[in-house]
Amino acid sequence: MADLVYPPVIGTIKLFWRYLGLKMDFSGEENVPREGGAILAINHISYFDFALAGTAVLPVKRYVRFMAKKEIFDNKLAGPLMRGMHHINVDRSNGSASFVAALRALRGGEIIGIFPEATISKSFEIKELKTGVVRLAMGAGVPVIPTIIWGSQRLWTKGVPRDLRRKHVPITVVVGEPIYFTKDQDVAQAEADLRATMISMLHKVQDSYPDSHVGQRWAPLRLGGSAPAPLN
């Protein structure tokens, strides 16, 4: 498919990152396949996670087609951009249509970006995962690539005023090794395994993060921060 919208959007996003003065630390892009379908399963802590995950895989010259809620596509400004970049509209009242669209894209060799927690985690911990990622991977026969973002919640997250001042915030994105699921696996167990992998990756990223978490609103209680307690 023709990508006339994605390149200029990427250029704008890169300028925006530069304006914010972010200290980017991306790793693991070698785990993204150079061709063929795959699913990026990404933790969700910020409204910027779409753009950060997409930026992290640019070195392998792949575009990520994100599954995003219908409300974004309904927006007069964002909607045309989302459609132009061939992202996938998720109508929660009719989830089967978006599942079929994602399955078709994966079988067509696209990389699909999914936030398996469905919504932003206010605690900044990994919430319970929905089963869509595992079922899509099994149905399309593609790998799931766990991806962890940390630091973006300091810029703009749910329930907290955004802070877009230039202050050189460290942003970490780690792309993990592909996980392959087979159709004969138990979906619930596969989902639990994926969540365990993402939790382990998140803890490693947090352990090596350059700024202290103690006393920070953007940090989880587990690390001495003051974010809300996990709901699960």
Backbone torsions as a table, in degrees:
resi	resn	phi	psi	omega
1	MET	NA	147.7	-179.1
2	ALA	-72.5	137.1	178.3
3	ASP	-117.2	84.4	180.0
4	LEU	-91.9	-24.6	-175.7
5	VAL	-92.4	-38.3	-173.7
6	TYR	-57.6	-48.7	-176.4
7	PRO	-57.5	-47.9	179.1
8	PRO	-67.1	-31.2	176.3
9	VAL	-64.5	-42.8	178.2
10	ILE	-60.5	-42.7	178.4
11	GLY	-59.9	-41.2	178.4
12	THR	-65.6	-42.5	179.8
13	ILE	-63.2	-41.3	178.7
14	LYS	-61.1	-40.2	177.0
15	LEU	-64.2	-37.5	179.1
16	PHE	-65.3	-43.6	177.5
17	TRP	-60.6	-41.2	-179.6
18	ARG	-64.5	-40.6	177.8
19	TYR	-60.0	-41.0	-179.3
20	LEU	-73.0	-16.1	180.0
21	GLY	67.8	31.8	-177.1
22	LEU	-67.1	145.8	175.3
23	LYS	-98.9	94.5	-173.9
24	MET	-81.6	134.8	174.0
25	ASP	-131.6	94.3	-179.1
26	PHE	-104.8	138.7	177.0
27	SER	-150.3	158.2	176.2
28	GLY	89.1	8.5	-178.0
29	GLU	-62.0	-19.8	177.3
30	GLU	-66.3	-14.1	177.8
31	ASN	-82.3	-7.3	178.2
32	VAL	-87.2	124.5	-178.9
33	PRO	-64.0	142.1	179.5
34	ARG	-73.0	-19.9	176.6
35	GLU	-152.4	161.1	179.3
36	GLY	89.5	164.0	-176.6
37	GLY	-75.5	152.6	176.2
38	ALA	-165.4	159.5	177.7
39	ILE	-116.6	124.7	168.7
40	LEU	-88.0	115.9	176.3
41	ALA	-99.6	110.3	-166.9
42	ILE	-116.1	136.2	172.4
43	ASN	-69.2	158.2	-170.9
44	HIS	-128.5	108.1	-177.9
45	ILE	-128.2	-5.1	-172.3
46	SER	-155.8	159.4	175.4
47	TYR	-73.8	-10.4	179.7
48	PHE	-95.9	2.0	-173.9
49	ASP	-62.6	-34.8	176.6
50	PHE	-55.4	-55.0	-174.1
51	ALA	-67.1	-35.9	-179.6
52	LEU	-69.4	-43.4	178.8
53	ALA	-64.1	-41.3	178.0
54	GLY	-63.6	-38.6	178.9
55	THR	-66.1	-36.5	-175.3
56	ALA	-64.8	-27.7	-177.2
57	VAL	-98.4	3.0	179.7
58	LEU	-59.3	-32.2	179.7
59	PRO	-58.6	-23.9	178.9
60	VAL	-94.1	7.6	174.8
61	LYS	59.6	43.3	175.3
62	ARG	-121.5	142.9	172.7
63	TYR	-98.5	140.5	178.2
64	VAL	-99.5	129.6	175.5
65	ARG	-97.8	111.2	-175.0
66	PHE	-89.2	144.6	169.9
67	MET	-88.7	121.4	-174.8
68	ALA	-136.5	151.9	-174.8
69	LYS	-65.1	151.7	-174.9
70	LYS	-55.8	-33.6	-177.0
71	GLU	-59.7	-32.6	178.5
72	ILE	-68.8	-40.6	178.9
73	PHE	-68.5	-25.1	179.7
74	ASP	-79.1	-15.2	-179.6
75	ASN	-68.5	135.3	-175.0
76	LYS	-63.1	-31.2	-179.9
77	LEU	-90.8	-50.2	-174.8
78	ALA	-73.6	-33.8	-175.5
79	GLY	-54.7	-54.0	178.9
80	PRO	-60.1	-35.4	178.2
81	LEU	-67.4	-43.2	-180.0
82	MET	-62.1	-43.2	179.5
83	ARG	-68.5	-37.6	179.7
84	GLY	-66.1	-27.7	178.2
85	MET	-92.6	4.6	176.0
86	HIS	61.8	36.0	171.8
87	HIS	-74.5	169.5	-171.7
88	ILE	-111.1	123.0	-178.1
89	ASN	-75.4	124.4	178.9
90	VAL	-109.5	108.0	175.0
91	ASP	-97.6	108.6	-173.7
92	ARG	-65.6	-15.7	176.5
93	SER	-84.4	-10.5	179.8
94	ASN	-146.9	66.7	-173.4
95	GLY	-67.0	-22.0	-176.7
96	SER	-64.2	-35.6	-179.1
97	ALA	-64.8	-42.6	179.4
98	SER	-70.1	-33.9	177.2
99	PHE	-62.9	-44.8	179.7
100	VAL	-64.5	-41.3	179.8
101	ALA	-63.3	-41.7	178.8
102	ALA	-67.2	-40.4	179.2
103	LEU	-61.7	-42.7	179.1
104	ARG	-63.2	-42.6	-179.5
105	ALA	-65.0	-42.4	179.2
106	LEU	-63.0	-43.9	179.4
107	ARG	-67.1	-22.7	176.5
108	GLY	-86.0	3.9	175.1
109	GLY	94.2	12.6	-178.7
110	GLU	-86.1	157.4	169.4
111	ILE	-96.2	125.3	-179.5
112	ILE	-107.6	131.4	176.5
113	GLY	-99.9	126.9	-177.8
114	ILE	-133.5	140.6	172.0
115	PHE	-101.4	96.1	-171.9
116	PRO	-66.6	-13.3	173.9
117	GLU	-78.6	-12.5	177.6
118	ALA	77.7	-42.7	-179.9
119	THR	-131.6	166.9	179.1
120	ILE	-62.5	135.7	176.8
121	SER	-84.6	112.8	-179.7
122	LYS	-69.4	-23.5	179.3
123	SER	-85.1	-13.9	-176.1
124	PHE	67.7	14.5	170.3
125	GLU	-97.6	168.5	177.7
126	ILE	-79.5	116.7	178.5
127	LYS	-77.2	178.7	172.6
128	GLU	-62.2	143.3	-176.6
129	LEU	-95.8	148.4	169.6
130	LYS	-78.3	161.7	-174.8
131	THR	-88.2	-2.6	-174.7
132	GLY	-58.8	-40.5	-178.0
133	VAL	-60.5	-49.9	-177.5
134	VAL	-64.8	-43.5	-178.6
135	ARG	-65.3	-37.9	177.2
136	LEU	-66.0	-43.9	-179.3
137	ALA	-61.7	-42.8	179.2
138	MET	-66.0	-42.1	-177.5
139	GLY	-68.5	-35.0	-177.4
140	ALA	-95.8	-11.6	-178.3
141	GLY	67.5	39.6	-178.2
142	VAL	-121.2	159.0	179.0
143	PRO	-78.8	155.1	170.5
144	VAL	-102.2	130.4	-178.8
145	ILE	-113.1	101.2	-179.7
146	PRO	-65.4	134.3	-175.2
147	THR	-134.0	130.7	-176.5
148	ILE	-117.9	132.0	176.3
149	ILE	-116.1	138.0	176.3
150	TRP	-144.1	137.3	-179.8
151	GLY	108.9	-24.9	-177.7
152	SER	-66.5	-24.1	179.2
153	GLN	-66.4	-15.9	178.3
154	ARG	-75.7	-15.8	-177.6
155	LEU	-95.4	-50.4	-176.1
156	TRP	-163.2	114.1	179.2
157	THR	-139.9	174.3	-175.5
158	LYS	-68.2	131.1	174.9
159	GLY	79.9	4.9	-179.2
160	VAL	-131.5	132.5	178.8
161	PRO	-57.0	138.3	179.8
162	ARG	-69.5	150.1	-178.7
163	ASP	-131.1	98.6	-176.0
164	LEU	-107.9	26.9	175.5
165	ARG	-72.5	150.3	176.7
166	ARG	-72.4	108.9	-180.0
167	LYS	-145.0	18.3	171.0
168	HIS	56.8	48.6	178.9
169	VAL	-69.0	130.9	174.9
170	PRO	-71.8	131.4	177.5
171	ILE	-122.8	124.2	179.3
172	THR	-112.8	132.7	171.6
173	VAL	-130.8	121.2	178.9
174	VAL	-118.3	123.3	177.5
175	VAL	-98.7	117.3	-174.5
176	GLY	-83.7	178.0	179.4
177	GLU	-73.0	144.9	-179.0
178	PRO	-61.0	143.3	175.4
179	ILE	-116.8	130.8	-179.5
180	TYR	-108.3	130.1	176.8
181	PHE	-113.4	145.0	177.3
182	THR	-109.0	158.4	-174.7
183	LYS	-65.7	-20.0	-179.3
184	ASP	-89.3	-0.4	177.7
185	GLN	-77.1	152.8	174.3
186	ASP	-72.8	125.6	-174.8
187	VAL	-63.2	-43.5	-179.1
188	ALA	-62.5	-40.9	179.2
189	GLN	-68.8	-39.9	177.8
190	ALA	-61.9	-40.7	177.7
191	GLU	-63.5	-42.2	178.5
192	ALA	-63.0	-39.2	178.8
193	ASP	-65.3	-42.0	178.3
194	LEU	-63.0	-44.3	179.7
195	ARG	-62.5	-42.4	179.1
196	ALA	-61.4	-39.8	177.8
197	THR	-63.9	-44.1	-179.5
198	MET	-66.0	-37.6	177.5
199	ILE	-64.1	-45.5	179.3
200	SER	-60.8	-43.4	178.2
201	MET	-62.9	-43.3	-179.6
202	LEU	-60.7	-44.6	-179.3
203	HIS	-62.4	-39.1	178.4
204	LYS	-65.4	-41.5	178.3
205	VAL	-63.3	-43.8	-179.8
206	GLN	-64.5	-38.3	-179.7
207	ASP	-63.3	-31.0	-177.3
208	SER	-100.3	3.9	-178.8
209	TYR	-66.1	135.8	-172.2
210	PRO	-72.0	-22.4	-178.4
211	ASP	-100.4	148.4	179.9
212	SER	-71.0	142.4	177.6
213	HIS	-91.1	-15.9	-171.7
214	VAL	-62.1	125.6	176.4
215	GLY	77.7	4.7	-174.7
216	GLN	-93.1	138.7	177.4
217	ARG	-65.6	-26.0	-177.6
218	TRP	-87.7	4.2	-178.0
219	ALA	-112.4	147.4	-179.3
220	PRO	-71.4	158.5	178.8
221	LEU	-56.9	-37.0	-177.9
222	ARG	-56.3	-28.4	-177.5
223	LEU	-105.3	13.8	179.2
224	GLY	87.7	10.5	177.4
225	GLY	-84.9	-176.4	-178.3
226	SER	-121.8	24.6	174.0
227	ALA	-67.2	159.6	178.5
228	PRO	-58.1	152.2	178.9
229	ALA	-68.9	148.0	177.1
230	PRO	-59.3	147.2	179.2
231	LEU	-89.6	-10.4	178.9
232	ASN	-139.6	NA	NA
